[in-house]
Structures are given as C-alpha cells and as structure tokens.
C-alpha cells in the first residue's frame, strides 16, 4: 500500500510520520476494499466482522473495545420509514470511534507510543479513550469553550489537554506546530481514518437485511461520515452486492457551511459564526472536493439549517427517545427540511446517522432549555 495525493498525484510510502502531502492536500490510502456476504466473520460482533474490506486485518487488531454494530432502530417519523443508526452508543460516545480504532491499531502495530491530535471534541475523546486502552501517551488540542462533558471525558482518560483560543483552524495549526517527540494523528487528515468510518455503511447494509435505504442523511463538518458511507457503498457496488447508490444528503449549520455554499455555487468567502453544533464548525474540509463529488455522484444534496432549527430538532428528537448532542440534531433539522419540501418521499426508506451522544453536551443542552443560548 501507498499514500496518494488526489491533488498533485504524488505518492508516499505508508509511514506513521506522514500525515499530508507536501503540496498541502490530504493524502489517501491506495487501497480499495471488497466485501461479499460470505466474507463477513459471523462470530465477530464488532465492526471488525468486515475485516476483509480493511487495510488492517482482524488478527493485527490489539486495541479494541469491540466497537461497532450499533443499533439500527426502525421508526415511523412524520409519515416516513426512518432507520436511525445510533453511533451515539459507540464506546466513547460518537462515530469517531470507527476511524480512530483503525488509526490506533495501525499506529500500535507500527510501534508508536506517543501522539497528538486536534479536535472539536468527539475526535479527541475517541483518541483519548483508545490511547488509554492501548497504553499510548496522547496530547489533545481543543478549542477553548469545548463542551465540558468532552473535556472531562478526555481528562478522565488521562490525556494531556491543551485548550486553544481562536478558530478551529487555529487549533489544528497549534497541534501540528507543537508535535515535539510525538506523531501527529489528526483525524481530519489521517489516511487510515476513513477506512474505519466506512464500516457504518457496511453495518447499515447488513442490519437492513443486506439492502441499502433509498436515502442517507449525515451531518457534515469535515465530511468524514459522508465520505465513509460513500466509500462503503461504492465498494459494495463494485463487489456486486448492491445495484445502485443511495442518495446521500449532507447537512451543515448556517454559521459554518462551506460545503453547502460551494454545492449551490455561492462564494465560500464568509465569516464563520459560533454554533451550538460545535462538532461540525469546520471552515473547509480536508476532503472538500471528494465529499462534494460523493454527494453529486449519489444524486444527493447539501442542506444548510439555522440555529433555531437545530435547537428545535434537538428537543423534538429527544421526545422520541433519543438523547443526542446538538451536532447530531443538525441532521434531523436537515431531514425535516427534506420532508417538508418533498425531496424525499414517504414511500422511500431513509436512514439517518446519530453522530454523538447528548451526555457529552448536557451542560449546553440545559442552557438551551433555559433559553441561555
């Protein structure tokens, strides 16, 4: 395997120290998984049951909670058949565990004992948890004002925490410039990360009786969830397990919606504003072009929703029995918009992925309930 740059076509050996191309673009792992039903490891009750589709094989996995296979609930929602993929129930409380387990096991196999990461919260919590589980020394850079629940989680896992004033990009810059004797493993950059995230697509396929829904709704900041499911679906298409792609709908917050602006042809030169959806407040994705291409190839759309819509959806979904963080509520706000404008039909099956647990943001949720935000 090699790393490849989709921007300048450069190639690199796969080494822990290499995180992005010399041209500044993201690197991709030159690997394409292939999976058929009979390749699934039936007695492995984790995302590693799809080991054949990964660059890391199950026999090389040494750091695992047995993550994955989160529940797929099937409910009626505003007259629609809705599948709810509950990645809020992952071991550290978010879908980031999927990518982090792949990266961590690659690093562990490579002999890495120290690393640093930057995150708006969930990615850092995940790396902190997996590094504690694997006996790795981790330093996490986060934006000042990150949810207290996520801060507490990272500290309890034993990670060194550095809070940075400024934008999300400033946090990344600080992490990259203060590596020291560590390996930088930023989840938005690492080429192995998407290879783990794609497992959610395989799970939805299997849990839905080896069928994919007509529509998939994902929140999008850096867009790793969008890119991951698209990667899984194209691999299933190539293996002959499915005949067509579901439509992929990505949802962003109005306060930070670069993907949406580019998708509809508006300028991406705008002022980013604070959002209760902190997990997707990223100005520009490291995989911007790939994410937009995935959405277009699936005949999907990018949707942008207001802070008020996000807040409304947070409590609306809570009354259905799902305690989710505001970032995840952004997806339901987008789903509501799709239903209202008939972009998805009542005779179609739609899946939505809950990205993070509400317990991580309880203090902020309580403030929203009191009208303080």
Secondary structure, DSSP 8 states (H G I E B T S, - for coil): -EEEETTT--EEE--TT--B-TTS-BEEES------GGGS-TT--SGGGGGGGSSS-GGG--S--------EEEEEETTEEEEEEEGGGSTTSBTHHHHHHHHHHHHHHTT--EEEEEESSHHHHHHHHHHHHHT-EEEEEEETT--HHHHHHHHHTT-EEEEE-S-HHHHHHHHHHT-TTSEE--TTT-TTHHHHHTHHHHHHHHHTTS---SEEEEE-SS-HHHHHHHHHHHHHHHHTS-SS--EEEEEEETTB-HHHHHHHT----------S-GGG--SS-TTHHHHHHHHHHTT-EEEEE-HHHHHHHHHHHHTTT--B-HHHHHHHHHHHHHHHTTSS-TTSEEEEEE-BBGGGGHHHHHHHHTT--
